[in-house]
Amino acid sequence: MNLPPDELAIRARGVRLLLLDCDGVLTDGSLYYVSDGGRVWEAVKAFHIHDGQGLRLAREAGLKLGVISGRTSAALAERARELSFDHLYQGVADKLGVYGQIRAAEGLSDEQIAYLGDDLPDLPPLGRAGLALAVADAVAEVRDGAHYVTRKPGGRGAVREAVELILKAQGSWERLVGSFLDMTP
């Protein structure tokens, strides 16, 4: 469900922290495994460059960033480091518990947190977050529980779309875009 634009903007204005799932949100959800004949390991995750730029802009606008992932991945750890995430939790079974830890550590209320998810384990934090977001290809239950469903699928610009929604509501987007326009010859 998508809230009416004015109600969505009110919720987005108060966001100070954006929490994300990884697989199906920061990535398209595909898992690639490689074997050397005996050992098998996860080798590749693909992250969309537009999502990364959006997350850099979110940080520049003062938002805190975090990931709560059910899986553990060295690729995610590296991406979170590159983008200077404030919080990275991997291998998490109880996403709501970790959500609560992060909320308490940051001294925030639920209304100040946006959560972007795609699958059933994301339902508990989505139900708490002041701004519940789902990627376009999320499962029906997640889309139904979200305040906003992106037009873009996970791993293909959905994170960027969510960041733009928040930053536009907060009045930061035009200034951030303008800083790039100021660099043109």
N, C-alpha and C positions, 0 to 999 in steps of 0.2 A: 504494500500500500504506500502511496506517496501522499504525504500531508499537503494541504494547501500551501502555496508558496510563502504566504506571510507567516504562517505558523512554523514552517520549516526554517525560515530566516531567523525567527526569534530563537529557536533552539540552536542554530548554528552560531549565532552571535556570541553565545556564552561558552563555546567550546575552548578549552585551554590545552586539552590532551587528546590526541588521536591514537587509538589502539587498533591494531590490525591483526587478522589472522594471516598466515603465510600462504600455504598451498590452496589455490583457488581464489586468492585475493591478490597477493603480491606476485603470484605465478598463475599460470593457467590451470594448475592442478595436475599437470602431467608429471609423472615420476619416471626418470630414466635410470636404468640399472646397467652396470657393466660387470662382466665376469672375466677373470684371468684364467679360467679353466677350473678353479677350485673355490676361490673367494669371490663373493658378489658384493658390490657396494653401490650406493647411490652416487652417480657421477655428475649429473647436470641438473641445474634449475635455471630457467630463463626468467629474467626480470625485465620489465618494459622500461625503456629509457624515459618515457613521458612520466611514468609513475615516480621515478627517481627525481626528476626535475621538480615535479609537484611537491615531493617531500622536502626537497631542499628549500623551496619557497615557503613551505609551512614552517620550517625551522626559522627561516629569516623573519617571518612574521611573528615569531615568538611562541609557536605551538610546541608542546612536548610531543614526542613520538615514542610508540612502543609496539612490540609484537608479542602476541601470545599464541604459540604454535603447539599443536599436538605432536608434531614430529620434531626430530632433531636433525639439523643439517649444518654442515660447515659452510655451505654456500650462503645460507641465511645469515649466519654469524658474520661472514665477510660483508654482505650487503648492508647489514645493520651498522657495522663499523664504518663503512664508507659513507653512510648517510647520517652518521652521528646520532643514532637512536638513543634515547634516554633509558629505555627498558627493553630487554630481550629475554623472554622466557621460552624455552624449548622443551619438548617432551612433556607437555602439561596435559594431565587428564582432567583436572578441575579448573577450567578457565575462569569461572566466577570467583574462586578463591584467590587466584592470582590477580584478577581484576581488582578485587578488594584490597589486596596488598599494595598494588600500585596506587590506587586511589588514596589510601591512607598515607603512603610515603610522600605523595605529592601534595597532600592536604587539600584535595579537591572534593567537590560534591559530584554526585552522579550527573547532574545537569551540566557540568563542565567537561564531560567526557563524551567523545564520539567513538563508536566502535563499528568497524567494517568487517563483515563476515560473509560466509557462503554456505556453511553446512550446519548440521544439527548441534555439534558441540559449541557453536557460537551463540546458540539461543539464550543461555543464561546471561552472559554479559550484554547481549543485545537488549534483553529485557530490563536491564538496569540503566544502561547508558542514556544520557539525556538526548543524544542524537544517535539513533540506531540506523545503520546503513547496510545495505546488501548489494552485492554485485549482481549484474543482470542475469548471470547464469547460476545464481544461488538456488538451492533447493526451495521448493514452494513454501515450506514452513518458515524459512528465514526471510524470504521476500514478503510474506504475509505479516511478519512481525516487525518489519523495518518501517521507519519513518520515511525513508527514501530509498529507492532502488535505482542504481546507476543505469545508464543506457549502455555503457561499455561492460564487457565481461571481465572477469578476474584475469589478471596478468596481461591485460590488453588496454590499459588506460583507466580502469575503474578507480584506482587510488587517486590518480590525478584529478578525475572528475569530482571525487569526494572532497579533495583539498580545495579545488576551485569553488565549490559550493560554500564551504566554510569561510574561505578568505574573502569571497565576494560579499557574503553576509556581514562580515566584520569590517568591510571597507578597506581591506589591505590589498586586494587583487590589483586594482588599477595602479597603485603606487609601485608594486613589484614589477608589473609589466612595463611601466614607464621607465624603470631603471634600465631595462634592456633597450628600450627605444632611445634613451639618452646616449647610448653607446654607438648608435648608427652614425656613419659619416655624413 
